[in-house]
């Protein structure tokens, strides 16, 4: 479903991604962990072309996003903005901050993109939005505005809003990091429900227990590289590299997986 091939990204002289490659199968949940500054968030943003990148390609379900490879010329060719916008519709993304429209209630937030971007009739978009808000446990909050919702509720509206575009893959970037600890569980429960339903997901998180429980595979990144990847029990409890062992030891000194 997702193929990231040799993607590199610089911010000035700082090389944030150094030839990262990653494949994700349909229905697979891949959790990306690693220290701050390792390139995790930048990788997600490159997949959705929220950040441009200097080398490599990204495809979702076989369709390129951002660049396609011209085999005759032997180089990448940037796609048109219309093609990029169409390709992005296949990728849902949920951020650390909720980014809800403050002047719209929960139902309107979820309906907005299907109506405005895809041209879906309002009645059909509303029915789907209500269905998604029910799925994330907010059927009683459809008329509430963001200011009257808790952080966990706002994040669940953001998940429903991303799902309303019927993406082929969902990207989650530290979606619980801005929440109070007692609100984290409700968001993780919504994500677990998505995983059980077979949604392809790439999740950047520091929630190691969640990673252990939800992931089909865990990828460890450091210094712009994929250092190690494997099944949760293998990577979390029997890592093959010293770098991952050191990271997990520091984590376990503070928390418990």
N, C-alpha and C positions, 0 to 999 in steps of 0.2 A: 504493500500500500504506500509506503514511503521509502524513497531511496535518496539518501544524501551521499554525494560522491565527491570526495576530495575538496571540501568547502574550506576556503580560507577567507579571513576577514581581518582588516587592520583598522585601527583608529589612530591615524597619524603614523608614528613609528612603532606603536604597540600592536603586535600581532596577537589578536584575541583568539582566533581559530586558526589552527595550523594543519590544514589538510584533513579535516574531520570527515569520516565516512560512517554511515549508519543506515541499516536496513530495518524496516518494521513491517511485519507481516499483517495481513488483514485480521482484525480482531485482537491483535497483540497489544498488551499494555507494557510499555517500556518506561521505566523510571530512571531519570538521570540525576545522579548525586555527585557531590564534590565540593571542595572549598569555595568560598566566595572569590569571585574573580577568575574562575576556571574556564568560563566561556559558556556556561549552561544556558543562561538567558539569551545571549547573543545567538547561540545555535537555533533556539526556537524562533527568534525574530528573523533569522536568515531563511528558515524554512518557509515562513509566510511573506518573505521579502519586505518586512518592515525595516530591515537593515539590508542594504545592498552588500554584495560580497565580491571579492576580487577574482576568485578562482573557484571552479567546481560547478556542479549542477545539483538541482533538487527536482525530483519528480514525485507526484502524488497519483497513485493508481495509473502510472505510466505516462501521465501528462506533465510536461515541464512547468515549473513556476519560475518566472523571471528570465531565465535563459534557456535556449535550446542549443544543442550541439550541431553545428554545420560540419558534417563529416567531410564534405568535398573541400571546404576551406580549412578544415582542421582547427576550428576555433569556436568559441561560444558566440552566440548572437543574441542580443537582448530582445525580448519580446515587446510588442507594442503595449502601451498602457491599458488598452481595452482587453488584450489577451491576458495581461497580468491580473486585472480586476476579475475577469471571469475565472481564472485559475484559483484565485484566493477564495472564491466561494466554496471550494471544496475543503477548506481548512478553517476550523473553528478555533479561536484562541481566547483563553480566560487569563486575565492578568492579576498581578498582586493587588492593584487598586481596582475598584469595581467599575469605574467609568460609566455609571448609569447616567442617563439623561435626567437631570433633577426636575425638569418641568413635566415629565411623563410619569404616570404610575407604572406599577410592575407590568401590567398587561400591555400597556402601550410601548414600554421598553422592549418587550419580547416581540411584539408585532412589527416594529418599525422597519427593520431591514428587509424582511420578506416582502412587505408591501412596497417599499421605496426602491429596493434594489432588484428584486425578482419580479415585481409586478403582480404578486399573488393577490387575488381579491380579498378585501378586508374581512369578509365573513369567514373565509377559509383560514386566513392568517390568525384571526381571533380564536377560532376553534382549536387550532394547533397550539397557540400560545397558552390557552387555558389547560390543555392537555400536558404541556411541558411544565407549567408551574405546579400542576398537581403532582407530576412525577418527582419534582424536587421538594415536595412537601409544603407548597405555598398556595394551595387552592383558596385559602381564606385571606390572602394578602393581595389579590389581583388589583384592587382599587387603591392600594397604598402607594404613596410616593416615597422615593428613596430616603428622605429625611425622617420618615416614620418607621424605617426598617432597621433592624440590627445589622451589624457588619456581616454576620453569617447569612442572614436573609438576603442582603444585597448581593453577596457573592453567589448565592444560589440563583437569584434572578439573572446574574451575568452568565451563569452556566446555561440556563434555559434560553437566554437570548442567543448565545452562540449555537445551540442546538437547533434553533428555529430556522437556520439556513440549511439544514440537512447536510452538514459537512461529512466528508468521508473519513476525516481524522480530526481529533481534538488535541490541542496543545494546552497544557496547564503550566503557568509560570508562577511557582511559589504562591499558590492561591490562598494559602492559610497564613502567610507570614504577617499580614496586617490585622489579624483577628486576635481577640482575646482568647486565652486557652480554652475557656468553656464553650466557645463558638466553633472551634476547629472541628469537632466531631460531626456536626451536622453537615458541614461542607464535604468532609471526607466520605460520609455515608452516601451523599448524592453521587460522588465520583465512583464509589464502589458499585452502586446500582448501574451506572453507565457501563462499567467494566463487565458486570455480569450479563448485560444486554448485548455484549459483543462489539462495543465501540472501540475502534482503534485509537489508542491514546499514547501520547508522549508527555510525561509528567516530570517537571523539575520540582524537587521538594527536599526539605531537610527533615521531613517526618519519616524517620527510618522504620518505625513499626508499621506505618502505612505502606511504605515501600515493600516491606517484607510480605505484607498480607495481600497486596493488590497486584504486584508486578509479575509478569511472566518472565521478565528479564530486567536486570539492573545494570546500568552503564555508569561507570565512574569516570569523570573527567577531571583533568588537572592541567593547568598551563596551556589551555587551548587544544588538548589532545584527549582522545579516548585512551585511557590507560588500561582499563580492564572491563570486561563485561561477562555476565553469567547469570545463572538462576539465582534467585534471592538467597537461598540457604548456602549456596556455594560461595557467592561473593561476600555476603555479610558475615559468615562464620568460618569460611576457609579460603580467604582471598589468596590469590597466587602471587601478588606483588607486594613488596615492602611498602610502597606508597599507600596502597589501600589499607594495609594493616595499620600503618601509623595514623591515618585519618580515622579509622574506626575505633582505634584505641582512645584517641582524644575524645571522640563522641561518647564512647561508653564510660569514660571517666566522669562525664557530666550527666548522661542520660542512660537509658537502658533499652536496648533493641528488643 
